[in-house]
Amino acid sequence: MNARPIARIFISYSRKDGAETAAQLRRDLETRGFSIWQDLIALEGGRDWWSQIEAALKSKDLWHFVLVVTPKALESSDARREIRLARQEGKTLLPVRGAPLSNLSTLPRWIGQIIDLSLPEHWRTFERVLEVPNSSKRVPMMAPEPPPDFVPRPIEFESLKGQLLDAKHDAIGITAALRGAGGYGKTTLAKALAHDSNVQDAYFDGVLWVELGERGGDRVLALIF
């Protein structure tokens, strides 16, 4: 009995407008000898959907994360969640053009150059990348999750978010500080902000988190690294 090949490539897509492209891409890659992890094919019945995807993206055997870029994929919170985890795990992010994209200038900056597999030279480059292990650096996400009983405070949250992002949800790159009495919820609000999808997209190089205490300023680099 032949052993099942190790899946080195994860294909992420929206089923609303990217399923056909993803299926064709899978067939093309398998014809070329690549092994693919794709949710419709690989998900096991009876197991939690996200836990299986999380296990795949955290696997050391998986090298590359291929995103079929379509309007619905960019709108999907599930796709964004997959992308963030893949980047945090250091997988190579390879955005492949799916459905027609009317305005490439509106794409998030972290996507970088779109791969157009209708171009032979793009296919050759794509294959060369897939043939070798990933060499991407992990994107840090050090901020703890907000507590399970977190109660949103939309006025304060949006006010603080407006200090970090402009109207187009691009990074402003300034320093913002929260000030208030102990127990007011400053830390919880900061955690929620760090996990906001717009903030993570804008600050796509990662989120660092350090709790300094009263005298931690002198050792901040040691705390981070």
C-alpha positions as CSV (number, residue, x, y, z in Angstrom):
1,M,0.0,0.0,0.0
2,N,1.5,3.4,-1.1
3,A,2.0,6.0,1.6
4,R,0.0,9.2,1.3
5,P,2.2,12.0,0.0
6,I,3.0,14.8,2.5
7,A,1.0,17.9,1.7
8,R,3.4,20.7,1.2
9,I,1.0,23.3,-0.2
10,F,-2.1,24.8,1.3
11,I,-4.7,26.3,-1.1
12,S,-7.0,29.0,0.4
13,Y,-9.9,30.3,-1.5
14,S,-13.5,31.5,-1.3
15,R,-16.1,28.9,-2.3
16,K,-18.3,31.8,-3.5
17,D,-16.1,32.9,-6.4
18,G,-12.8,30.9,-6.2
19,A,-13.8,27.2,-6.0
20,E,-13.4,26.5,-9.7
21,T,-10.0,28.2,-9.9
22,A,-8.8,26.4,-6.8
23,A,-9.9,23.0,-8.2
24,Q,-8.1,23.6,-11.5
25,L,-5.0,24.8,-9.7
26,R,-5.0,21.7,-7.6
27,R,-5.3,19.5,-10.7
28,D,-2.5,21.4,-12.5
29,L,-0.2,21.2,-9.5
30,E,-0.8,17.5,-8.9
31,T,-0.1,16.8,-12.6
32,R,3.3,18.5,-12.0
33,G,3.9,16.2,-9.0
34,F,3.1,18.5,-6.1
35,S,1.1,17.4,-3.0
36,I,-1.7,19.7,-1.9
37,W,-3.8,20.3,1.2
38,Q,-7.1,21.8,0.3
39,D,-10.0,21.9,2.7
40,L,-12.7,20.4,0.5
41,I,-10.5,17.4,-0.1
42,A,-8.6,17.0,3.2
43,L,-11.1,17.8,5.9
44,E,-12.0,14.8,8.0
45,G,-15.6,14.3,9.0
46,G,-16.5,14.7,12.7
47,R,-13.6,17.0,13.5
48,D,-13.8,20.8,14.1
49,W,-13.2,22.7,10.9
50,W,-10.8,25.3,12.2
51,S,-8.8,22.9,14.3
52,Q,-8.0,20.9,11.2
53,I,-6.9,24.0,9.3
54,E,-4.9,25.2,12.3
55,A,-3.1,21.9,12.5
56,A,-2.3,21.9,8.8
57,L,-0.9,25.5,8.9
58,K,1.1,24.8,12.0
59,S,2.6,21.6,10.5
60,K,6.3,21.7,9.8
61,D,5.6,19.6,6.8
62,L,3.6,22.3,5.1
63,W,5.8,24.8,3.3
64,H,3.6,27.2,1.2
65,F,0.3,29.0,1.4
66,V,-1.4,29.7,-1.9
67,L,-4.2,32.3,-1.8
68,V,-6.6,32.4,-4.8
69,V,-7.2,36.1,-4.8
70,T,-10.8,37.0,-5.5
71,P,-13.1,39.7,-4.2
72,K,-14.9,37.3,-1.9
73,A,-11.7,35.8,-0.6
74,L,-10.5,39.3,0.4
75,E,-13.9,40.0,2.2
76,S,-13.9,36.6,4.0
77,S,-13.1,36.7,7.7
78,D,-12.2,33.0,7.5
79,A,-9.7,33.6,4.7
80,R,-8.1,36.5,6.6
81,R,-7.8,34.2,9.6
82,E,-6.0,31.6,7.5
83,I,-3.7,34.2,6.0
84,R,-2.8,35.6,9.4
85,L,-1.9,32.2,10.8
86,A,0.0,31.2,7.8
87,R,2.2,34.3,8.0
88,Q,2.6,33.9,11.7
89,E,3.8,30.3,11.0
90,G,6.3,31.5,8.4
91,K,4.7,29.9,5.4
92,T,5.5,31.3,2.0
93,L,2.5,33.4,0.9
94,L,1.8,33.1,-2.8
95,P,-1.2,35.2,-4.0
96,V,-2.6,33.8,-7.3
97,R,-5.0,35.7,-9.4
98,G,-8.5,34.2,-9.4
99,A,-11.6,36.0,-10.5
100,P,-11.0,39.3,-12.4
101,L,-9.8,42.1,-10.1
102,S,-10.9,45.4,-11.3
103,N,-8.5,47.6,-9.4
104,L,-5.3,46.1,-8.2
105,S,-4.4,49.3,-6.4
106,T,-7.1,48.7,-3.8
107,L,-5.6,45.3,-2.7
108,P,-4.0,45.1,0.8
109,R,-0.3,46.0,0.8
110,W,0.7,42.7,2.4
111,I,-0.4,40.8,-0.7
112,G,2.5,42.1,-2.8
113,Q,2.7,41.0,-6.4
114,I,-0.1,38.9,-7.8
115,I,0.9,35.8,-9.6
116,D,-0.9,35.4,-13.0
117,L,-0.7,31.8,-14.0
118,S,-2.0,32.6,-17.5
119,L,1.6,33.9,-18.1
120,P,4.1,31.1,-18.7
121,E,6.9,33.0,-16.9
122,H,4.8,33.3,-13.8
123,W,4.1,29.6,-13.8
124,R,7.9,28.9,-14.0
125,T,8.6,31.2,-11.1
126,F,5.7,29.7,-9.2
127,E,7.0,26.2,-9.6
128,R,10.5,27.1,-8.6
129,V,9.2,28.5,-5.3
130,L,7.0,25.5,-4.6
131,E,9.8,23.1,-5.1
132,V,11.9,24.2,-2.1
133,P,11.1,24.6,1.6
134,N,9.7,27.9,2.8
135,S,12.2,30.6,3.8
136,S,9.8,33.3,5.0
137,K,10.2,34.8,8.4
138,R,7.4,34.4,10.9
139,V,5.2,37.4,11.4
140,P,5.0,38.0,15.1
141,M,1.7,38.1,16.9
142,M,2.5,38.5,20.6
143,A,-0.6,40.2,21.9
144,P,-2.8,37.9,24.1
145,E,-6.4,37.3,23.1
146,P,-9.1,39.4,24.8
147,P,-10.7,37.5,27.7
148,P,-13.8,35.3,26.9
149,D,-16.1,37.7,28.8
150,F,-14.8,40.8,26.9
151,V,-17.5,43.4,26.5
152,P,-17.0,45.7,23.5
153,R,-16.8,49.4,24.1
154,P,-17.3,50.7,20.5
155,I,-16.9,54.4,21.2
156,E,-13.6,54.1,23.0
157,F,-12.4,51.3,20.6
158,E,-13.2,53.3,17.4
159,S,-11.6,56.4,18.9
160,L,-8.4,54.5,19.6
161,K,-8.4,52.7,16.3
162,G,-8.7,56.1,14.6
163,Q,-5.4,57.0,16.1
164,L,-3.7,54.1,14.3
165,L,-5.5,53.9,11.0
166,D,-6.6,56.5,8.4
167,A,-9.9,56.5,6.6
168,K,-8.7,53.9,4.2
169,H,-7.5,51.6,7.0
170,D,-3.9,52.2,6.2
171,A,-1.3,52.5,9.0
172,I,-0.7,56.0,10.3
173,G,2.4,54.9,12.2
174,I,2.1,57.2,15.3
175,T,2.4,56.5,19.0
176,A,-0.8,56.3,20.9
177,A,-1.3,55.9,24.6
178,L,-4.1,54.8,26.9
179,R,-4.4,56.6,30.2
180,G,-6.8,55.8,33.0
181,A,-7.2,54.5,36.5
182,G,-6.4,50.9,37.3
183,G,-9.1,48.4,36.4
184,Y,-10.6,50.7,33.8
185,G,-10.0,48.2,31.0
186,K,-7.0,49.7,29.2
187,T,-5.1,46.4,28.8
188,T,-8.2,44.6,27.6
189,L,-9.0,47.3,25.1
190,A,-5.4,47.2,23.8
191,K,-5.7,43.4,23.3
192,A,-8.9,43.8,21.4
193,L,-7.3,46.4,19.2
194,A,-4.2,44.3,18.5
195,H,-6.5,41.5,17.3
196,D,-8.7,43.7,15.1
197,S,-8.5,42.5,11.4
198,N,-8.0,46.0,10.0
199,V,-5.2,46.7,12.4
200,Q,-3.4,43.4,11.6
201,D,-3.8,44.1,7.9
202,A,-2.4,47.6,8.2
203,Y,0.5,46.6,10.4
204,F,1.2,43.5,8.4
205,D,4.8,43.1,9.7
206,G,3.4,41.9,13.0
207,V,2.3,42.9,16.4
208,L,4.6,43.0,19.4
209,W,3.4,43.0,23.0
210,V,5.4,43.8,26.1
211,E,4.1,44.3,29.7
212,L,6.7,46.6,31.2
213,G,5.4,47.2,34.7
214,E,6.7,50.2,36.6
215,R,10.4,49.7,35.8
216,G,10.4,47.7,32.5
217,G,11.4,50.4,30.1
218,D,15.1,49.8,30.5
219,R,14.8,46.2,29.4
220,V,12.2,46.5,26.6
221,L,14.4,44.9,23.9
222,A,15.2,41.9,26.2
223,L,11.5,41.4,26.8
224,I,10.7,41.4,23.1
225,F,13.5,39.2,21.9
